[in-house]
Amino acid sequence: MMQRKAIVIFSGNNQRAIIAFLRYATEQGVPFHLVASSPEDPILLTSYAKDVVHIREQKDFLVAAILPILKDLMEVKSLDELLILPSSEYLNRVILANREAFRTHNISIPLAEEEVYQQVSDKYTFRGICSHHGIRVPMIYSQTDGIRPPFVIKPRKYFSPNGAVQFKPQLIYTVEQFEHFQSENDSTDLYLEEFVEGRSLYLLYYISKAGDSVCYSQENLVQQPAGGSMIAARNSDLH
C-alpha cells in the first residue's frame, strides 16, 4: 500500500521563493499545504490562499504550538508523512534543534544534521572551512587596527549568546556609520571583514544522500537594500 505524503510550507518569509516553489509543485502535481504566519500574510492575497490549512495566531515558531497543527493536518488529510519545506533560516534552525520531536510523528525536514548545518550556515565557521580547503576568503580586521571604511561587519553566529537572532551583515561606508553601529550593538560576537569589490556570483550545489550532485551558478545584478534578497540575476558558468 502506497504511503500518502505531502509537503507543508510555512509562509510569511521569503515569499517570492515560496511562490516559485508553489508554481513548480503545482505543475508537477506535488501535493502541498500552506500554514500562513498571520491573517496579514500576503499568501492569503494569492491564488494559493485555497491551499492554506491553518493561520497561525502568533508569528513566533513555537514547536509546542506547531506540532498539534501538523498532527491535525495529517489526520484530516489522511497522510502518513509530512515533509517541511526549508523556507527560512530561522525556521530551519528551530526545526533542526527539535528534529526528533517532529520525526516521532513522521514529520521530517530535508536538511543536514544540526551540527553540520550550523558549521556551514554560521559565517565565521564557514569561512574557516573554506580556508581549510584552499578557498580564498576575505581578510579579517581587528577592531583596534584603525581601519578605514568600506568594510563589512558580520555576526559570528546566527544566534547571539542570549539566544536572539543576530543582525544581518552590515556594509560600513563611513566612520560615523561604524560609530553608530558600535553604540547600538554588542561588539563581542562580531568580526570585521574586508570589503571585496567586483562581480557578485552565487554558487548552488545540491548533494543527494546517494552522493549525486547538481551544481549551478548565477551572477547577481540587482539586490534589495541593506543586504536583502537578489531581485535580478542571470545564469553563469562559474561552476
N, C-alpha and C positions, 0 to 999 in steps of 0.2 A: 504494500500500500504506500503510495507516494505521500511524502510529508508536505504539508501546506506551510509555505514560508512567505514572508513579506518583509519589506524594508520600512522602517519608521524614521521619519525625518522631523527633527525639532527645528522649527522655523524661528525667525526673529533676528538671525545674524547671517551675514554672507548671502543675502537674498538672491543676488544675481547668480551665484554659483548653484544655489539650491534650485532655482527655477531652470537653469540649464540642465541640471540633473533630471528634474521632473519631466522636461521635454523629451530627453533621451529615454527615460524609463517608460514614458507613455508610448513612444514609437516602438520600443522593443517589447512591450507587453509585460514589463516587470511590475508586479504588484507593490504598491506603496501606500502608506498612510501618513498623514501630517498631524503634528501636535503644534498648535500655534502658541506663541510666547505670551500673548495677551489679547484682549479684544481690539487693541490698536495694531496688531501685527499686520503689515502690508500684504501678507499672503492671502488675507481674507478679502482683498480687493481684486484678486486674480481669478482666473477660471479654475484654479486649483482649490478654491475655497470649499468645493464639494468634497474634497478628499480629506478635509480637516476632521479628525475624530475627537479632538479634545482641545479646549482653550484653557491654558494654564492661568491660575489666579495670581501667581507670583513669578517673576522672571528668574529669580534665583533657582538654580538647578539643584533641588534637594532630592537625594536618592529616595528617602523615605516617602516623599510625595509622588515621585515619578514611577516607582515600581508598581504601585496599585493601578496606575493609569495603563501601563503596558500589559499587566496581567489581565485587566478587564478587556483590553483590545484583543488580546489573543483568544480570550474566551468567546467574545461576541463574534469575532471573525473566524472562529474555529481554526486557529493557527497552531502549528506545532512548534514553530520557531520564528523569532524576530531578529532582524539584523538592524542595528542602529547605524545610520549614515553618519560618518565623521563630518561635521559641518562647521565646527569652530574649535579653536584651541582650548578655550575654557571647557567646553563640553567634553572634548577628548580627555582632558586631564582628570575631570571629575569621574568620568565613567571608568577610566583605567584604574583609578585609585579604588574603585568599588567593583572591579570586574567580576569577582567571584559571586557577589550578591546578584548580579544580573545573570551570570552564567547558570546559577542554580535554577533559574526559571526559563532556561533555553533562550536567553536574550544575549546576543553577542555583538561585538564591535570589531571590524576588520583592521586592527592595528597591531603593531608590535607590542611586546611586553612593556610594562610601565617603565622599567629601568632604561631600556633601550630607547624608548620614545623620548624620555626626558634628556638623555645624553645628546640626542640629535636635535631636539627642539630647543633646549636651553642654549642660548647663543654662545656663552663662554665655553661650555664643554664641547660644543660642536666645532668651534674654531680650533680647539686643541686636537680633536680627532682629525680634522683636515690637515693641520700642520704635521701631525704624526705620520700621515700618509703622503707627505710631499706636496700637498696642495697649498699654494701661497695664500696667505691671509693678510688683511691689513694690520699695520703696526699698532701696538697699544702704547698710549702715552701715560705717563704718571701725572697726577693732578698737580704735582709740585714742579713740573717741568717748565712752567711759564709758557706753555704752548699758545699759539695764536690760532683763531678760527680760520677756515672752517674745520670742524671735526665732528664726530658722531658720539653721542652718549648712549650707551646700551645697558640694560639691566643684565646682571649675570644669570639670573634665573627668572622663569615666568612668574613664580610666586615670591613675594618678599618673605623675610624671616617670620613675619607675623601672619602669613597666610593670605595676604591681599594680592590681587593681580597687579603686577608691576606696570610702570609707564611704558609706552611704546618708545622705540629708539628715536632720539631727538637729534636733528641736524642743527648744529650750533654755528651761526654765521657771524655773531659779534660777541665781544667780551661782555657787554651788557646783558645779552641773552643768556650767557653762561652764568653770570652772577645771579640773575633772576631764577634760573633753574636751581642753582645751589641753595637759594634761600627757601625754596619750596619743597625740596626733595632730600631724602637721606642719602648721603654720599658713600655709605659703607657697602652697598651692594650693587655698584655700577662700575663701569670702566669706560675709558675714553679711547676711541679708535680713530685711526687715520681715515680721512675722507678721500676716497679714491674717485677721481673724475674719469669720465669716459662712458661708453655704452653700458646699458643695463640689460643683462641677459639672465634668464631663468633656466634652470635645468630641472627636468622632471623624470624621475625613474620609478617604475613600478616593478617590484620584485615579488614573484609569487612564492608560495611555500615550496613549490616544486623546483625553484631555482631559476625559472624562466624570467626574463626581464624585457620591459618595453621602455625605451627612452625617447625623450622629446625635448626640444629647446625652443625658446621664443625670445625675441628682442622686444623689450618694453619701450613704448613710445610716449604714453601719457599716463600719469599717475595722479591719484587724488592727493590733496594737500596733506602735509604732516605725515608722510609715510603711509598713506592709505592704500587702497586697492588699485591695481592696474586697471585702466579702463580702455586702453588701446595697445595692441601688440601685434607682432607679425611673426610668422614661422621663421625659425633659424636652423642652421645645420651645425651649430656649435657642438652638439653631442656626437 
